[in-house]
Amino acid sequence: MDQCVTVERELEKVLQKFSGYGQLCERSLEELIQYAGGLRREILQTENQDRDLSGTISLVMTQCCKRIKDTVQKLASDHKDIHSSVSRVGKAIDKNFDSDISSVGIDGCWQADSQRILNEVMVEHFFRQGMLDVAEELCQESGLSIDQSQKEPFVELNRILEALKVRVLRPALEWAVSNREMLMAQNSSLEFKLHRLYFISLLMGGTANQREALQYAKNFQPFALNHQKDIQVLMGSLVYLRQGIENSPYVHLLDANQWADICDIFTRDACALLGLSVESPLSVSFSAGCVALPALINIKAVIEQRQCTGVWNQKDELPIEVDLGKKCWYHSIFACPILRQQTTDNNPPMKLVCGHIISRDALNKMFNGSK
């Protein structure tokens, strides 16, 4: 993590310089244009009035050319300094990250069946991202056969999400209404929040939409029990239509963050109905790998340095425990206090008469030891 922070710090320096350089260029060029334009107007006014001003005009033009040259040289020097900052980012990446990660790889990990599973995960990821063409091309090249019924839900979800991103609620509302029973079964507030956003969009139209807003408020009836306070707030805002919601105590209803929230809520609830995880399995695996990789590289170096052969030779087990954080906790894990091993389906936890819990392998060893 410290390495990422270091690289990010260098990157922020470059971005700040780029932003400052762009503003400086725009300001300097605008000043030169105004300066040259003013000289041009003066020359046009005086060239037919006094022929004796040619020497003065020559001096002024010389000064103008010098100013332009100095400005261009200053901008070129600043631009060269940005190049050196960009190169420092590359050096920071090379210094803080190991480019060779092959030492922690396992030969033969991706056999035929594993390769097929990886391809399926990648195809699903592309479907989730709305990259349907890429997913279909991968299916053709890898020989995967994806049923059309597997693709259709992702097509619909991406269509609705794209509409929500441009603040079009109608597709999402139609989907929520058609799936109302299943959404209510999982205590989802998606449909209510969609109706709430549509009602707020009507409020933004002022008194011209007052009748339509009152008529649309009937859609809140099925949610009156669970969202009574929110509905009362929405109804109270109608009093301020004449002066504008933005000038009322209900200005918080216009918070732009609620559009990002509704996209997250829709994604979560829609994936739950489809039996899918909210995040792509590929992105989760990639993030977990990024967290685990530095620790694995370090332990690999220690193993090689101390010549501890045979410590890391199993494909389904790591030599050390890697903490991925609570975000990656999907189920509870029990480690046997006797053998210091995590329990599995083949070696499940067993409860003793005394109330203690150990693994079945540990229990079998106790039996074999006549205890």
N, C-alpha and C positions, 0 to 999 in steps of 0.2 A: 504493500500500500504506500509506503514511503517513496518507493521508486516512482509510482504513478503521480504522486503529489509533486515530486521534483520536476518531472517532465511537464506536468500541467502548468507549473509555475513558469517554466521557460516559454511554453506556448502562449500563456497569457501576456507575457512581455511582448512577444511578436505581434499578437493581435492588437495590443494597445498602440504599438508603433505604427501598424498598418492604419489604424483608425486616425491617429494623429497626422500621419503622412498624407492621408487622403484629404483631410480638412485643410492642411497647409497648402497642398497643391491647388485645391479649388480656390482658396482665398488668394494665393499668390497670382494665379493665372487671371482671376477676375480683376485684381488690381492692375496688372499689366495691360489688360484689354481696355480698361477705363483710361489708363494713362496714355496709351497709344492712340485711343480714339480722341482724347482731348487734344493731343498734339496735331492730329490730322485736321481737326476742325479749325485750330488756330492757323495752320499753314494755309488752308483753303481761304481763310478770311484775309490773310495778309499778302498773299502772293501777287494779287492784282493791285495792291494799294501802295506798297513801298518796295522798290527793287533793292534798296540798300540793306534790307534785313536778311540777305542771303547768308552772311557770315554768322549772324545770330542763330538762324535756323539750322545751319550746319552744326553749330556747337550743341544746340538742343538735341538734334538727332543723334550726335555722338554720345551724349549722356543717356539718351533713351536706349541706344544699342548696348551701352555698358550695363545699364540696369537690367535689361533682358538677359544678357549673358551671365551676370552675377546670380540672378534668380534661378536660371537653368542649372548653373553649376551647384548652387545650394541644394536644389531638388535632387540632382544626380548624386550628390554626396550623401544625402539622407537616404536615398534609395539603396545605395551601396551598403550603408549601415544596416538596413533591414535585411539584406542578403546575409550578412554575417550573423544576425540574430537567428535567421532561419537555419543556418548551418549549426548553430549552437543547440537547436532543438534536436537535430539529428545526432549530434554528439552525446546529448543527454540520454537519448533513447539507447544508443549503443552502450553507454556506460552503465545504465541502470537496468537494462534487460538483457537476458541471455538469448542470443539469436539461435543457438543450437539447443533444441529441446529434445533431440532424438534419443538422448541418454535415458529418458524416463519412458520411452515408448516400449511396447512389448511386441516382438515379432509374432506374426500370425494371429494378431488380435482380431483382425477383420477377415474372418473366413466367409464362406458363401452365405450362410444364414445371417451372420452379423452384418455383412455388407448389405443384404436385402433390408434388414431392419433400419439401418442407417439411411438408406435411400428413401424408405417410407417416411421416416422422421423429417428428412429434408423436404420431401414433397409436401407433407402436411404444413411445414413452416412456410413454404412459398404460398400455399393456399391461404394460410392465415394472413399473410402480408398482402394478399390480392394480386400476387405475381403469378397469374394462372398460366400464362404462356411459358414462363420458365419451368413451372411444375410439370406441365405436359411434355416439354422437351426433355426434361430429366427422366420422365416415365418412359419415353421412347428409347432414349439412349441406354437406360439401365434395364430395360425389359420388364418394368413393373406394369401390372395391370390394375389400374385404379377405376373402381366402379363410379359411374356418373353420380350415383346417390351420395357418395362420399364427398364429392366436389360441390354439389349444389348448396349445402348449408353454408360453406365458406363464401361462395359467390354472393349469397343473400346478405350475410353478415357484413361483408366488405361494402356492398352497395349501400346498406343502411348507415354504416359508419362514415362513409364518404359524404352522405347527405347530412349527417349530424355535424361534421366538421365545417360545413358551409351554412350551418344553422337552419337546415330544412328538417322539420320534425315529422312530416306526414308519413314517410316510410316506416320510421321507428314506431309511431303511434299505431299504424295498421298492424305491424308485427306484434306489438304488445297486446293489443285488443284480441287478436286471434289466438294468443297464447295466455290469456288472462288467468285461466284456472290453474295452469301449471306454475305460473309466476306467483300467484297467491299461495299455492301449496308450499313454496319455498320462502314465503314471507318477503317477497321482493317488493320494493317501493318504486320500481322502474316506471310502471304505467302512470302512477300518480305524479312523479317528477316530470314526466313528459307532458302531461296535461298542464302541470304547473308552469312549465316553460312556455307552452303555447298561450296560456292565459296571460303571462307577463308580456309576451310579444304583442298581445292585443292592448294591454295597458299602455304600452309605449306609443300607441297610435292616438292617445288622448281621448277626448269626448266623442270623436267621430266613431270610435269602436265601442262606446259604452253599452249600447244595446246588444251587440254581438258578444261582448265579454260576459254580460249577465246571462245570456242564453247559453254560452259555453260552460258557465259555472255548474250546470247540471251534471257535467261529466265527473264532478268531484263526489257525487252522492255515494258511489260504492266504497269510497275511501274515508268517509266521514268518521268512522269509529277509530281508525288508527292515526288519522292525520287531522284531527279536529283543530288543533291550534294553528297549523299551517294554513288551513282553509280560512280560518277567521282572519288571519293576517292578510290573505289575498283579498277577502271581501272588504276589509277595512281600507285597503289601498284605493278602492273605487271612489272614496270621498275626495281624493286629491287629483282626480283626472283633469280637472279644469286648470290647475296650476302646474301640472306635470309631475309624474312620479319622481323624476330626477331632482325636484325641488321640494320633496316631502320627506317625512320620517321613514318612508318605505323605500328609500333610494337603494337599500341593500338588496332589493329584489332584482336590480339590474346588474349585479356582480357578474362579470364576464367569466369568472372561474367555474361557474355552474355548467357551462357548456363542455368544458373539459371533464368535469365530474360525471356528466350524463353519458359521455362516451365510455368512461371507465365502468360505470354501472351497467350499461348495456352489454359491454364485452363480457363482464363477469357473469351476469345473469343468463345471457344467451349461451355462453359456453357451458354453464351449469345444466341448462336444459338439454344440450346436445351431449352431455356426459364427457365434456372436454375440460382440460385444465385451462385456467385463465391465460397463463403464459405458455408460449411454445416450448415443448420439451427440448428442442434444439437450443433455444436461447438459454434455457435453464442449465442445460448440460455445459454449454460454452462458458457461462458465468461461473459455474462451479469449478470448471477446469482452470479458469484464470485465477481463482482464489487458491486452488490446491497446487498449481504448478510451481510457484517459488519454493514451497516447502518440500515438494518432491525432488526438485533439482538439488536442494541443499542436502537432503538425506542421501541422495544418490552419490553426491560427491564425498560424503563422509564414509559411506559403505566402500567406495572404491579406494579411498585414502587408507582405510584401516584393513582393507582386503578381507572384508567379511562376506565371503561367498555363501550363497544359499539363503541369505536373509530375506531377499525379495525375489521370489521365484513363482509366486502364485498369481494367476491372472485376475482372480476375483477378490484379492485382498491387498491392501496397502500396508507398507511397513510401519506407518505412523498414523495417528489419528489426525484428521484434518477438520478443523472447525469451519463450517461453511456459513455459520450464522443462523439465527432463527428463521430467516426468510426461506431457507431451504429445508426446514423441518416439515416433513410430510407425514410422518408416523413415528410412534414411540419406539425407542431402541432399548433393549435390555441386555446388559452384559453380565455374564455369570461371575459372581464374586469369588468362586472357587478357581475356575480355569482362566478367568480374565479374557473371555471370548464373548463376542456378540452371539446371541441365539439366532437360529435360522429356522426355516420350515422343517428341515431334517433334524435339527437339534433345538426343539422348542423349550421354553421355560417350564419348570415343574415346581409345584407347590408342595412342600413337605408338611407333615402333620404338625410340626412345631410352628408353622406359619412362614418359615423362610422359603425363598424362591431361588432355585439354582437351575442350571441347564441339565438336560437329560443325560448328556455325556458325563457330567460330573456325578449325577445320581448313579449311573451304571458303574462308574469307577468305585463308588462307595460300596455297591453291592459286591463287586468283584473283590474288594478288600475286606469283605466279611464285616462291614460296619452296619 
